[in-house]
Amino acid sequence: MPAKLELTPTVRSELKAKIRCRTLPAEDVRRADIILRLAKGSSQRSIARQLQCSVNTVRLWRGRFLAEGLSGLYARHPGRALPEQTPALEARILQATRQAPPDGSTHWSTRKLATRLGVNHMRVARVWAKAGLQPQRLRSYMASDDPDFEKKAADVIGLYLKPPANAVVFCVDEKTAIQALDRLDPVLPLSPGRAERHGFEYYRHGTLSLYAALNTRTGEVSGKTTARHTSAEFVAFLSDLVSGQPAERKIHVIADNLSAHKTKRVEEFLSSHPQVQMHFTPTYSSWLNQVELWFSKIERDVIARGVFTSVKDLSRKLLRYIRAYNRQAKPFKWTYKSTRNRIVT
């Protein structure tokens, strides 16, 4: 019979802590239990019966403990050597990924391509990760067809980078057709392990439009809700914007190419207010207008998940959000990327 194991108080205490721990793997707990039972003088066969393991298992961990102490009780799994990633196979996977699947589907999955090439799907996944390929993702884009794109873009970007002295720059636009949706069923709040839930059915009370002007220097937003988005409403919003500025201050307004922004009524307003100058973004280039960034924020924070009992309730909540936003407003860290340089404002 093997000699009784002798344990120091520190080692014994650590082994007992392993047995009491509820987060350790079961195998780690059993190894500590084996050593403690051996230290009490129990035979290897009795320990094997009590712990429902083989005698060879008890001998293995006894030997490792005697040779290496506590560090010998950790499992040693060398694992399987990964097959060599040959450049030829990697190039073959990348070439096949860029070709359309023959079954008519729009893109490859790792398993579908692996079956096609006769390799493991994890190998395909590793090659995709290394090359930065994500066939399952899709992004849309809109190319501007404006012949004066560079001139108009440079004009807008120049206002962001170096606004004229003693002037204010506003990014203006309207978010149209915001729906006042009211849920027919009560909203169930979030709880541990469960997301907030909205009923599927809703009632549409109506829609309104939100006019917003973003001050590019301070980040503050001036907002106004209207029932429609006409040229008259746009001019009325510009009038409110101008009335809040000193009479001698130059006002630069960045807007998109909506027809309501270029009517005769707008031209008459500009002629009667020479301190106001309009700057239009190129066609299909709303991303140049910073207020679009703020619109995406209010969409996420208020509109997308909001419950509105009426159009007035929708208007009240939108304006309340604007007031709260302005108390801690900051200018956007707007970035424009081109093929030659990057400009950050």
GIBEL-V564601 format. One record per residue. N is the residue number from 1. RES is the residue in three letters. PHI is phi in whole degrees, -180 to 180 (NA if undefined). PSI is psi in whole degrees, 0 to 359 (none if undefined). Layout:
N|RES|PHI|PSI + N|RES|PHI|PSI
//
This chain:
1|MET|NA|131 + 2|PRO|-60|152 + 3|ALA|-67|152 + 4|LYS|-66|137 + 5|LEU|-74|142 + 6|GLU|-107|125 + 7|LEU|-116|140 + 8|THR|-77|158 + 9|PRO|-56|323 + 10|THR|-66|314 + 11|VAL|-65|318 + 12|ARG|-63|319 + 13|SER|-64|320 + 14|GLU|-69|322 + 15|LEU|-65|321 + 16|LYS|-67|324 + 17|ALA|-64|324 + 18|LYS|-64|320 + 19|ILE|-67|323 + 20|ARG|-77|339 + 21|CYS|-67|135 + 22|ARG|-100|2 + 23|THR|-110|350 + 24|LEU|-74|152 + 25|PRO|-60|149 + 26|ALA|-59|324 + 27|GLU|-65|321 + 28|ASP|-64|320 + 29|VAL|-66|319 + 30|ARG|-66|323 + 31|ARG|-64|318 + 32|ALA|-64|322 + 33|ASP|-65|321 + 34|ILE|-60|314 + 35|ILE|-66|319 + 36|LEU|-66|321 + 37|ARG|-68|323 + 38|LEU|-65|323 + 39|ALA|-67|335 + 40|LYS|-80|349 + 41|GLY|100|6 + 42|SER|-68|148 + 43|SER|-77|160 + 44|GLN|-66|322 + 45|ARG|-67|320 + 46|SER|-67|322 + 47|ILE|-64|319 + 48|ALA|-62|320 + 49|ARG|-67|316 + 50|GLN|-67|322 + 51|LEU|-96|2 + 52|GLN|56|53 + 53|CYS|-138|175 + 54|SER|-82|159 + 55|VAL|-64|325 + 56|ASN|-63|328 + 57|THR|-65|316 + 58|VAL|-62|317 + 59|ARG|-64|320 + 60|LEU|-59|310 + 61|TRP|-76|336 + 62|ARG|-67|315 + 63|GLY|-65|318 + 64|ARG|-68|324 + 65|PHE|-67|318 + 66|LEU|-64|327 + 67|ALA|-84|323 + 68|GLU|-128|357 + 69|GLY|74|212 + 70|LEU|-61|326 + 71|SER|-65|339 + 72|GLY|-78|352 + 73|LEU|-88|359 + 74|TYR|-83|142 + 75|ALA|-68|151 + 76|ARG|-125|100 + 77|HIS|-117|100 + 78|PRO|-62|337 + 79|GLY|76|179 + 80|ARG|-98|132 + 81|ALA|-67|131 + 82|LEU|-69|139 + 83|PRO|-63|150 + 84|GLU|-65|132 + 85|GLN|-90|92 + 86|THR|-76|143 + 87|PRO|-58|326 + 88|ALA|-65|317 + 89|LEU|-68|321 + 90|GLU|-62|317 + 91|ALA|-65|324 + 92|ARG|-65|319 + 93|ILE|-65|316 + 94|LEU|-65|320 + 95|GLN|-66|318 + 96|ALA|-67|327 + 97|THR|-64|325 + 98|ARG|-80|355 + 99|GLN|-102|150 + 100|ALA|-70|141 + 101|PRO|-62|143 + 102|PRO|-74|349 + 103|ASP|-86|4 + 104|GLY|94|352 + 105|SER|-72|161 + 106|THR|-83|338 + 107|HIS|-157|166 + 108|TRP|-87|151 + 109|SER|-108|164 + 110|THR|-61|318 + 111|ARG|-71|321 + 112|LYS|-65|316 + 113|LEU|-69|323 + 114|ALA|-63|318 + 115|THR|-64|321 + 116|ARG|-64|320 + 117|LEU|-95|351 + 118|GLY|74|36 + 119|VAL|-126|174 + 120|ASN|-76|143 + 121|HIS|-67|333 + 122|MET|-69|330 + 123|ARG|-67|319 + 124|VAL|-61|316 + 125|ALA|-62|320 + 126|ARG|-68|321 + 127|VAL|-67|318 + 128|TRP|-62|317 + 129|ALA|-63|320 + 130|LYS|-66|321 + 131|ALA|-88|355 + 132|GLY|72|30 + 133|LEU|-95|136 + 134|GLN|-138|79 + 135|PRO|-60|337 + 136|GLN|-77|348 + 137|ARG|-97|150 + 138|LEU|-142|135 + 139|ARG|-127|142 + 140|SER|-99|157 + 141|TYR|-147|161 + 142|MET|-133|119 + 143|ALA|-88|131 + 144|SER|-74|135 + 145|ASP|-105|17 + 146|ASP|-75|121 + 147|PRO|-66|338 + 148|ASP|-104|31 + 149|PHE|-57|309 + 150|GLU|-61|318 + 151|LYS|-65|313 + 152|LYS|-69|319 + 153|ALA|-64|318 + 154|ALA|-64|324 + 155|ASP|-63|314 + 156|VAL|-68|314 + 157|ILE|-64|325 + 158|GLY|-62|324 + 159|LEU|-66|327 + 160|TYR|-73|317 + 161|LEU|-76|311 + 162|LYS|-135|80 + 163|PRO|-64|147 + 164|PRO|-59|148 + 165|ALA|-66|145 + 166|ASN|57|34 + 167|ALA|-133|163 + 168|VAL|-125|141 + 169|VAL|-114|125 + 170|PHE|-117|135 + 171|CYS|-98|118 + 172|VAL|-119|140 + 173|ASP|-167|172 + 174|GLU|-124|141 + 175|LYS|-102|111 + 176|THR|-98|162 + 177|ALA|52|47 + 178|ILE|-78|122 + 179|GLN|-87|136 + 180|ALA|-91|88 + 181|LEU|-94|131 + 182|ASP|-118|128 + 183|ARG|-77|135 + 184|LEU|-75|331 + 185|ASP|-103|153 + 186|PRO|-66|148 + 187|VAL|-77|128 + 188|LEU|-93|119 + 189|PRO|-68|161 + 190|LEU|-68|152 + 191|SER|-146|167 + 192|PRO|-53|122 + 193|GLY|81|5 + 194|ARG|-142|131 + 195|ALA|-79|161 + 196|GLU|-60|140 + 197|ARG|-124|135 + 198|HIS|-112|144 + 199|GLY|-64|150 + 200|PHE|-71|325 + 201|GLU|-86|147 + 202|TYR|-145|166 + 203|TYR|-122|131 + 204|ARG|-96|113 + 205|HIS|-81|341 + 206|GLY|144|187 + 207|THR|-134|162 + 208|LEU|-149|170 + 209|SER|-115|147 + 210|LEU|-117|117 + 211|TYR|-91|136 + 212|ALA|-141|143 + 213|ALA|-129|118 + 214|LEU|-98|122 + 215|ASN|-78|113 + 216|THR|-68|338 + 217|ARG|-83|319 + 218|THR|-102|338 + 219|GLY|85|358 + 220|GLU|-73|152 + 221|VAL|-122|133 + 222|SER|-104|128 + 223|GLY|-130|155 + 224|LYS|-154|134 + 225|THR|-102|142 + 226|THR|-139|160 + 227|ALA|-76|333 + 228|ARG|-134|169 + 229|HIS|-125|79 + 230|THR|-108|174 + 231|SER|-63|324 + 232|ALA|-63|318 + 233|GLU|-66|322 + 234|PHE|-64|316 + 235|VAL|-65|321 + 236|ALA|-63|322 + 237|PHE|-68|320 + 238|LEU|-63|323 + 239|SER|-63|317 + 240|ASP|-62|322 + 241|LEU|-66|317 + 242|VAL|-68|323 + 243|SER|-65|339 + 244|GLY|-89|4 + 245|GLN|-116|153 + 246|PRO|-58|147 + 247|ALA|-61|327 + 248|GLU|-87|356 + 249|ARG|-83|135 + 250|LYS|-76|139 + 251|ILE|-123|120 + 252|HIS|-107|126 + 253|VAL|-115|122 + 254|ILE|-99|125 + 255|ALA|-143|166 + 256|ASP|-89|190 + 257|ASN|-97|27 + 258|LEU|-59|141 + 259|SER|-60|329 + 260|ALA|-67|345 + 261|HIS|-90|355 + 262|LYS|-129|28 + 263|THR|-85|173 + 264|LYS|-64|326 + 265|ARG|-63|320 + 266|VAL|-67|318 + 267|GLU|-61|320 + 268|GLU|-64|321 + 269|PHE|-63|316 + 270|LEU|-66|323 + 271|SER|-68|329 + 272|SER|-87|352 + 273|HIS|-130|79 + 274|PRO|-65|343 + 275|GLN|-77|352 + 276|VAL|-100|129 + 277|GLN|-127|129 + 278|MET|-92|142 + 279|HIS|-130|118 + 280|PHE|-99|135 + 281|THR|-71|159 + 282|PRO|-63|161 + 283|THR|-62|145 + 284|TYR|55|36 + 285|SER|-134|45 + 286|SER|-64|340 + 287|TRP|-63|344 + 288|LEU|-77|347 + 289|ASN|-95|115 + 290|GLN|-63|336 + 291|VAL|-66|339 + 292|GLU|-64|328 + 293|LEU|-65|320 + 294|TRP|-71|324 + 295|PHE|-61|320 + 296|SER|-66|329 + 297|LYS|-71|314 + 298|ILE|-70|332 + 299|GLU|-63|315 + 300|ARG|-71|319 + 301|ASP|-81|329 + 302|VAL|-124|309 + 303|ILE|-78|312 + 304|ALA|-59|318 + 305|ARG|-111|10 + 306|GLY|-74|152 + 307|VAL|-118|122 + 308|PHE|-125|126 + 309|THR|-81|346 + 310|SER|-167|172 + 311|VAL|-65|323 + 312|LYS|-64|322 + 313|ASP|-65|319 + 314|LEU|-61|313 + 315|SER|-62|317 + 316|ARG|-62|318 + 317|LYS|-72|326 + 318|LEU|-66|314 + 319|LEU|-69|326 + 320|ARG|-63|320 + 321|TYR|-63|319 + 322|ILE|-63|318 + 323|ARG|-63|318 + 324|ALA|-67|322 + 325|TYR|-64|320 + 326|ASN|-69|339 + 327|ARG|-69|338 + 328|GLN|-135|34 + 329|ALA|-69|145 + 330|LYS|-139|147 + 331|PRO|-66|152 + 332|PHE|-75|142 + 333|LYS|-84|75 + 334|TRP|-78|137 + 335|THR|-126|133 + 336|TYR|-117|126 + 337|LYS|-111|134 + 338|SER|-129|179 + 339|THR|-74|345 + 340|ARG|-110|328 + 341|ASN|-156|179 + 342|ARG|-133|132 + 343|ILE|-115|128 + 344|VAL|-120|132 + 345|THR|-117|none
//
